[in-house]
Amino acid sequence: MKNKKSKKIIYTITSSAAVFVLGFGIILGTNRLNNNQVQNDTHYGISDLQDIKNNKESLKTELNIYRVSSLISSDMDVKIDNYNQKMPQEIWKEILEEFKVTNGISYEDFTNKIPEKFMYCNFYTISTRGYKDNNLFNEYRKHDYVFEYRKDNDGEIIIALCKEEEPLRDYFFEFKGKKSKIGNTELEISQYNNKYMATFKFDNVYYDIETTNITENELLELLQSILTENTNKNTPAEDKDVGVKEQTNEDINTDYPEYYGGKYVDNNGNNVIWICEDNTTNRKEICKFLGIIESKTTFKTAKYSYNYLEELQNKISKKMIDKEFTFVTKSAVMEDNNNIKVTVISNNESDLNKIKTLDTIGGAIDIEYNTNSSVKKDLLVEKK
């Protein structure tokens, strides 16, 4: 893997441990790949980027984007473990402590660096087979800690951290461009179609960032946020009218009520809550439960409870783990849309029916058909 410069896995996300062997050609929905490398090394020059969110002194930036014409896939045997606060608290606390010890930054401080326009979706680890008692491939060891964020419906950010070496990927290419620089940190920044890839080392930790459908300015804002020392973006703010401090649902041990459909932050930085039974009592109770302020929250009527979506997501994940859904490459709960988004590489009706049967209500799954460069979206029909 090192010889090929294999990097971060972005193949799938599941709600429990799984082992995947990633094969040739199924990467990011690209065309069949070849080894041509005809790029344009674009130099944008030096500029001062203002950190709008934190109002800090701007970082001097030299941006060079290496245009990549093709990618090459690689095979690797890995295990993916997904973590969230609904798992047993001793496991959640253990992984947070492990993350802090390994990377030299707490989970909260890292997530607070990410611009608020990007909605947190997943946190998982990627493990590779390690060595024990001189026996090759005897056990798995954690290699990467990975965060996934989304913006609106299509924007996506995947950030992988590794202490020992560059994070893993299921594809690679040879970087031949000029390095960029933000502050005192050198970066390799590349672009392939609607994706940006950035790799760098900061505070003795290797980073690999990949974005999809994110603008260049948003990429720079993200990089500058990570490469600064500020960690107070989401410091709880005191509400003078109520006399309480606001905190996010990530700080709470969650056991969601059935009328709760999910929560996200809109482009203006305001909380938006999906609620199945919208009434005064439920609004007050869910805000109290999540530790947020009702007067600063927008409510939308939800069709599906968060518990239902999570249960459905777990069913899909298990099918993926058991290799019953080999045609599914990605599945995730989309709290901003109150549904589940599933990416498939098959348009076979019998395959799609296998997904439909899991949705007992109907209409909760948004299917994205992705093979070669063709993309087709389908919303499963609600059951009568």
Secondary structure per residue as TSV (DSSP state, phi and psi in degrees):
chain	resnum	aa	ss	phi	psi
A	1	M	-	360.0	-40.1
A	2	K	T	-64.6	-39.4
A	3	N	T	-61.1	-32.2
A	4	K	T	-90.6	-1.6
A	5	K	T	56.4	42.3
A	6	S	-	-66.8	141.2
A	7	K	B	-130.8	-152.1
A	8	K	-	-56.0	132.7
A	9	I	-	-72.7	129.8
A	10	I	-	-130.4	28.1
A	11	Y	S	-77.2	-45.0
A	12	T	-	-160.5	161.9
A	13	I	-	-130.9	130.2
A	14	T	-	-127.7	169.5
A	15	S	S	-94.2	4.2
A	16	S	S	-152.2	178.0
A	17	A	-	-65.2	143.0
A	18	A	E	-154.9	156.2
A	19	V	E	-115.5	129.4
A	20	F	E	-127.7	138.1
A	21	V	E	-109.2	114.3
A	22	L	-	-89.2	128.4
A	23	G	-	-101.8	178.5
A	24	F	T	-76.3	133.8
A	25	G	T	96.8	-15.5
A	26	I	-	-103.1	84.9
A	27	I	S	-138.0	116.8
A	28	L	T	55.6	18.6
A	29	G	T	67.8	26.6
A	30	T	-	-84.4	172.9
A	31	N	-	-71.1	171.8
A	32	R	S	-57.6	135.6
A	33	L	-	-97.3	155.2
A	34	N	-	-137.9	-178.4
A	35	N	-	-103.2	16.9
A	36	N	-	-69.3	139.9
A	37	Q	-	-134.1	83.8
A	38	V	-	-116.9	104.4
A	39	Q	-	-123.4	164.2
A	40	N	-	-115.0	118.9
A	41	D	E	-89.2	100.4
A	42	T	E	-95.3	123.9
A	43	H	E	-104.3	117.7
A	44	Y	E	-93.1	-6.8
A	45	G	E	87.8	-165.6
A	46	I	E	-105.8	135.0
A	47	S	E	-145.3	163.6
A	48	D	E	-104.4	118.1
A	49	L	E	-98.3	125.6
A	50	Q	E	-85.5	126.2
A	51	D	E	-79.6	92.1
A	52	I	T	-63.5	-42.2
A	53	K	T	-67.0	-40.1
A	54	N	T	-102.7	-2.7
A	55	N	T	51.2	44.0
A	56	K	E	-104.3	169.8
A	57	E	E	-61.4	132.3
A	58	S	E	-66.7	153.0
A	59	L	E	-97.1	131.1
A	60	K	E	-65.9	129.7
A	61	T	E	-131.3	130.4
A	62	E	E	-115.3	115.2
A	63	L	E	-107.1	124.8
A	64	N	E	-130.1	117.8
A	65	I	E	-107.8	123.2
A	66	Y	E	-91.4	116.4
A	67	R	E	-82.1	118.8
A	68	V	-	-102.6	131.6
A	69	S	-	-94.2	-20.7
A	70	S	-	-157.4	160.9
A	71	L	-	-125.2	156.8
A	72	I	E	-121.2	130.4
A	73	S	E	-85.1	163.0
A	74	S	-	-143.2	155.6
A	75	D	-	-97.8	140.6
A	76	M	-	-157.3	146.7
A	77	D	E	-99.9	113.1
A	78	V	E	-135.9	164.5
A	79	K	E	-123.0	132.1
A	80	I	E	-111.7	125.9
A	81	D	E	-117.8	122.1
A	82	N	E	-97.1	140.1
A	83	Y	E	-126.5	143.1
A	84	N	-	-158.4	169.6
A	85	Q	T	-74.1	-7.5
A	86	K	T	-86.4	-4.5
A	87	M	S	-79.9	169.0
A	88	P	-	-50.6	134.4
A	89	Q	H	-61.3	-30.1
A	90	E	H	-66.7	-34.1
A	91	I	H	-72.0	-43.6
A	92	W	H	-60.1	-46.5
A	93	K	H	-65.0	-36.6
A	94	E	H	-64.3	-43.8
A	95	I	H	-69.5	-34.4
A	96	L	H	-66.0	-41.2
A	97	E	H	-66.8	-40.5
A	98	E	H	-62.0	-42.6
A	99	F	H	-60.9	-43.7
A	100	K	H	-65.4	-45.4
A	101	V	H	-65.0	-41.7
A	102	T	H	-71.0	-43.3
A	103	N	H	-103.7	-6.1
A	104	G	S	74.0	16.4
A	105	I	S	-147.9	142.0
A	106	S	-	-74.7	157.7
A	107	Y	H	-56.5	-45.3
A	108	E	H	-64.3	-44.0
A	109	D	H	-64.7	-36.6
A	110	F	H	-68.0	-49.9
A	111	T	H	-63.9	-28.1
A	112	N	T	-70.0	-16.2
A	113	K	T	-76.6	-21.8
A	114	I	S	-78.3	131.1
A	115	P	-	-53.2	142.3
A	116	E	T	-65.2	-20.0
A	117	K	T	-67.0	-18.5
A	118	F	S	-96.8	124.5
A	119	M	E	-90.4	125.3
A	120	Y	E	-62.3	133.5
A	121	C	E	-122.3	-49.2
A	122	N	E	-146.1	153.0
A	123	F	E	-137.0	122.1
A	124	Y	E	-149.0	166.1
A	125	T	E	-116.9	152.9
A	126	I	E	-118.3	124.4
A	127	S	E	-113.8	145.1
A	128	T	E	-117.2	161.0
A	129	R	E	-69.4	133.5
A	130	G	E	-111.6	-159.9
A	131	Y	E	-119.1	141.5
A	132	K	E	-152.3	126.6
A	133	D	T	53.9	38.8
A	134	N	T	63.3	15.1
A	135	N	E	-97.9	123.9
A	136	L	E	-73.1	140.5
A	137	F	E	58.1	42.9
A	138	N	E	-89.9	-29.6
A	139	E	E	-155.2	163.6
A	140	Y	E	-91.9	141.6
A	141	R	E	-124.3	141.1
A	142	K	E	-63.6	132.0
A	143	H	E	-113.0	-49.2
A	144	D	E	-121.9	147.6
A	145	Y	E	-110.6	123.0
A	146	V	E	-123.4	134.7
A	147	F	E	-116.7	140.0
A	148	E	E	-124.3	132.5
A	149	Y	E	-127.8	157.9
A	150	R	E	-131.7	156.4
A	151	K	E	-133.0	125.5
A	152	D	T	55.1	-136.1
A	153	N	T	-95.9	-30.6
A	154	D	T	-115.8	-23.9
A	155	G	E	-68.0	138.2
A	156	E	E	-143.3	141.5
A	157	I	E	-131.7	130.7
A	158	I	E	-123.0	123.2
A	159	I	E	-120.6	120.4
A	160	A	E	-115.1	137.6
A	161	L	E	-120.8	141.4
A	162	C	E	-147.3	133.3
A	163	K	S	-78.2	-34.1
A	164	E	S	-89.3	-37.2
A	165	E	S	-160.4	-176.9
A	166	E	-	-62.3	140.0
A	167	P	-	-59.9	163.3
A	168	L	B	-81.6	153.9
A	169	R	-	-139.3	159.7
A	170	D	S	-97.5	17.5
A	171	Y	E	-154.3	166.8
A	172	F	E	-154.5	166.9
A	173	F	-	-157.8	161.5
A	174	E	-	-92.1	120.5
A	175	F	-	-80.9	120.5
A	176	K	-	-120.0	9.1
A	177	G	S	-91.9	-175.6
A	178	K	-	-87.5	138.5
A	179	K	-	-72.1	149.9
A	180	S	E	-91.3	171.0
A	181	K	E	-147.5	127.7
A	182	I	E	-123.2	115.8
A	183	G	T	63.2	-123.9
A	184	N	T	-102.7	10.0
A	185	T	E	-105.2	129.4
A	186	E	E	-89.3	142.1
A	187	L	E	-134.7	149.6
A	188	E	E	-103.4	114.6
A	189	I	E	-117.6	126.4
A	190	S	E	-129.2	161.0
A	191	Q	E	-132.9	132.2
A	192	Y	E	-132.2	109.7
A	193	N	T	54.4	-119.9
A	194	N	T	-96.6	21.3
A	195	K	E	-118.1	141.3
A	196	Y	E	-112.8	141.0
A	197	M	E	-125.1	130.9
A	198	A	E	-133.8	130.5
A	199	T	E	-127.3	142.4
A	200	F	E	-167.3	170.3
A	201	K	E	-120.4	126.7
A	202	F	E	-139.5	129.3
A	203	D	T	52.7	42.7
A	204	N	T	65.6	21.3
A	205	V	E	-125.6	136.8
A	206	Y	E	-85.1	135.4
A	207	Y	E	-118.9	143.4
A	208	D	E	-134.4	118.8
A	209	I	E	-120.3	132.2
A	210	E	E	-128.9	133.8
A	211	T	E	-123.0	151.8
A	212	T	E	-131.4	130.5
A	213	N	S	56.5	40.6
A	214	I	-	-115.9	138.3
A	215	T	-	-72.8	163.2
A	216	E	H	-61.8	-40.6
A	217	N	H	-64.3	-38.1
A	218	E	H	-67.0	-36.8
A	219	L	H	-61.5	-45.9
A	220	L	H	-64.6	-39.3
A	221	E	H	-61.5	-42.7
A	222	L	H	-63.1	-47.9
A	223	L	H	-62.7	-42.6
A	224	Q	H	-65.5	-37.5
A	225	S	H	-62.1	-41.8
A	226	I	H	-70.0	-35.4
A	227	L	T	-88.2	13.7
A	228	T	S	-109.0	166.7
A	229	E	-	-93.2	-0.6
A	230	N	-	-70.5	132.8
A	231	T	-	-131.7	22.6
A	232	N	-	-113.5	20.8
A	233	K	T	-59.5	-39.2
A	234	N	T	-109.2	32.4
A	235	T	-	-58.9	130.0
A	236	P	-	-52.6	132.0
A	237	A	-	-103.0	131.3
A	238	E	E	-76.6	131.4
A	239	D	E	-92.2	113.4
A	240	K	T	-68.5	-26.8
A	241	D	T	-76.2	-38.3
A	242	V	T	-98.0	-28.8
A	243	G	T	80.5	26.9
A	244	V	E	-128.5	163.9
A	245	K	E	-101.7	135.0
A	246	E	-	-84.2	138.5
A	247	Q	-	-141.4	163.2
A	248	T	-	-88.5	165.5
A	249	N	G	-68.2	-11.7
A	250	E	G	-72.4	-14.8
A	251	D	G	-93.5	6.1
A	252	I	S	-122.1	142.2
A	253	N	-	-73.2	110.1
A	254	T	-	-96.4	135.6
A	255	D	-	-141.0	86.8
A	256	Y	-	-69.8	140.6
A	257	P	-	-69.2	157.2
A	258	E	T	-68.1	-22.2
A	259	Y	T	-83.1	-5.4
A	260	Y	E	-85.7	128.6
A	261	G	E	-110.0	-3.2
A	262	G	E	128.8	170.3
A	263	K	E	-146.9	142.5
A	264	Y	E	-149.3	173.5
A	265	V	E	-112.7	127.2
A	266	D	-	-79.4	-178.4
A	267	N	T	-65.1	-19.1
A	268	N	T	-92.9	5.0
A	269	G	S	81.7	15.8
A	270	N	-	-97.4	146.6
A	271	N	E	-71.5	136.8
A	272	V	E	-126.1	126.6
A	273	I	E	-117.4	129.7
A	274	W	E	-84.1	132.4
A	275	I	E	-137.3	126.4
A	276	C	S	-73.6	-40.4
A	277	E	S	-117.8	96.4
A	278	D	-	-86.0	106.3
A	279	N	S	-149.1	170.0
A	280	T	H	-59.7	-42.6
A	281	T	H	-63.6	-47.7
A	282	N	H	-65.4	-36.5
A	283	R	H	-61.8	-46.4
A	284	K	H	-66.1	-42.4
A	285	E	H	-66.4	-42.8
A	286	I	H	-70.1	-35.8
A	287	C	H	-65.8	-40.2
A	288	K	H	-64.8	-42.0
A	289	F	H	-62.5	-43.2
A	290	L	H	-83.6	-11.6
A	291	G	T	74.6	31.9
A	292	I	-	-120.2	169.2
A	293	I	-	-98.8	125.8
A	294	E	G	-61.7	-39.9
A	295	S	G	-66.0	-16.5
A	296	K	G	-107.6	18.1
A	297	T	E	-123.6	139.0
A	298	T	E	-100.5	140.6
A	299	F	E	-114.7	140.4
A	300	K	E	-127.4	147.6
A	301	T	E	-79.1	123.2
A	302	A	-	-100.7	149.3
A	303	K	S	-93.9	-29.2
A	304	Y	S	-122.0	136.8
A	305	S	-	-73.1	154.3
A	306	Y	H	-63.1	-35.7
A	307	N	H	-61.2	-39.9
A	308	Y	H	-66.3	-44.1
A	309	L	H	-63.8	-40.7
A	310	E	H	-67.8	-38.9
A	311	E	H	-63.5	-41.7
A	312	L	H	-65.1	-41.3
A	313	Q	H	-61.9	-40.2
A	314	N	H	-64.5	-36.7
A	315	K	H	-64.3	-43.5
A	316	I	H	-64.4	-43.2
A	317	S	H	-60.3	-42.5
A	318	K	H	-63.6	-40.3
A	319	K	H	-62.9	-35.8
A	320	M	H	-68.2	-43.3
A	321	I	H	-62.6	-41.8
A	322	D	T	-78.9	3.0
A	323	K	T	63.5	26.8
A	324	E	S	-85.5	-25.8
A	325	F	-	-111.4	61.0
A	326	T	T	-68.0	-16.4
A	327	F	T	-86.6	-4.1
A	328	V	E	-99.4	125.8
A	329	T	E	-103.2	-20.6
A	330	K	E	-160.2	143.9
A	331	S	E	-148.2	136.1
A	332	A	E	-155.9	145.4
A	333	V	E	-74.4	128.0
A	334	M	E	-106.4	94.2
A	335	E	T	-66.1	-24.2
A	336	D	T	-74.7	-17.4
A	337	N	T	-117.4	-3.2
A	338	N	T	56.1	47.1
A	339	N	E	-157.1	-171.4
A	340	I	E	-119.9	135.6
A	341	K	E	-106.9	124.4
A	342	V	E	-121.6	128.8
A	343	T	E	-103.0	128.6
A	344	V	E	-125.4	160.5
A	345	I	S	-117.7	17.6
A	346	S	-	-136.6	136.7
A	347	N	-	-107.2	17.6
A	348	N	-	-66.5	129.0
A	349	E	H	-61.4	-36.8
A	350	S	H	-66.5	-35.0
A	351	D	H	-65.8	-45.1
A	352	L	H	-65.4	-33.8
A	353	N	H	-65.3	-28.9
A	354	K	H	-64.6	-33.8
A	355	I	H	-74.9	-42.1
A	356	K	H	-58.8	-38.1
A	357	T	T	-65.7	-21.5
A	358	L	T	-75.4	-26.5
A	359	D	-	-88.6	92.4
A	360	T	S	-69.8	-22.9
A	361	I	S	-87.6	-45.7
A	362	G	B	97.6	142.6
A	363	G	S	84.8	1.9
A	364	A	-	-88.6	-8.0
A	365	I	E	-114.5	124.9
A	366	D	E	-100.0	112.7
A	367	I	E	-94.9	128.9
A	368	E	E	-109.5	115.2
A	369	Y	E	-88.4	120.6
A	370	N	E	-136.4	104.6
A	371	T	E	-143.6	132.7
A	372	N	T	55.4	-127.7
A	373	S	T	-103.2	3.5
A	374	S	E	-85.8	136.6
A	375	V	E	-131.5	128.4
A	376	K	E	-136.7	133.6
A	377	K	E	-107.7	142.0
A	378	D	E	-142.5	135.8
A	379	L	E	-106.2	122.2
A	380	L	-	-61.2	137.6
A	381	V	-	-74.1	139.4
A	382	E	B	-64.9	138.5
A	383	K	-	-77.0	140.6
A	384	K	-	-78.0	360.0
